[in-house]
């Protein structure tokens, strides 16, 4: 069994799917699922970069888009060079959904070879529960497992949307 796909009895205190399969860290074979992998999205180098730029106010987004490293954008938020949009909490779920549709070539005019590979890889994860596990206190996109967050259950929006897109892709294949 792939070391990334675990029997649920050994996976920890999260909720598995019916089959008991769980992919909890997007590494190795599953690294294309990471927000920082899998090609350009929304004119940016990666989904992670696109989300960080979208999080900026319109006044600081252009400067953030010119930063090539996502760590530079994160630093920009810490130093005040990038300011967070006031409506970020209200729009981020919809933006993530639209960006994931683009990353996996489901959105109109977003198909290419890399996106086809992303789609095939995503379909290969079925029927596993997908969780964007991390140790960076990121509990909206995923579920942090650091000691500080170990009692907090992350929203895992990235994993939930990936599973929804996977379901759509599989349904479309059977038509």
Residue, then its C-alpha position, 0 to 999 in steps of 0.5 A: x500500500x502506498x505510504x501516503x494512502x493509509x488504513x484509517x485505523x492508523x491515520x489519526x483523529x480525522x474523519x475518513x471516507x467509507x472505504x477508510x482510505x486517507x491521503x493526509x499529506x500531499x507529498x511524493x506521488x501526490x505532490x501535484x495536489x499541493x497549492x504550490x504545485x501543478x502549474x500556473x493558475x489565474x496568471x500566477x505561477x501556482x494556486x498558492x501564489x494566485x490565492x495570495x495575490x487575490x488576498x491583497x487589496x487592489x492597491x497592493x495586488x499588482x506589487x504582490x503579483x510581481x513578487x516571484x516567491x510566495x514567501x515574499x508575499x507572506x513577508x509582505x503581509x507581515x511587513x504591511x507591503x501587502x494589505x489583506x482585502x476586507x472581504x477576504x473571508x467572504x470571497x476566498x471559498x469561491x475564489x479557491x473553487x474557481x482557481x481549482x477548476x482552472x488548475x484541473x482544466x475543468x474551467x472553460x479554456x483552461x485545458x492543457x497537457x499539465x492540467x490533463x495530468x493533474x486531472x488523471x492524478x486527482x481521479x487516481x486518488x479515488x476513493x480516498x479522503x483528501x486532507x491538505x495536512x500541514x504543520x504551518x497553522x493553515x486551517x482554512x485550506x487544510x488541517x494543521x498537525x503542529x502541537x499548537x493546532x493539534x486540538x483544532x480541526x481544520x476546515x480543509x477547504x482545499x481537500x473538500x473542493x478537490x474531492x468535489x472536483x474528483x467526483x465531477x470528473x468521475x461522473x463526467x467519465x461515465x457519461 
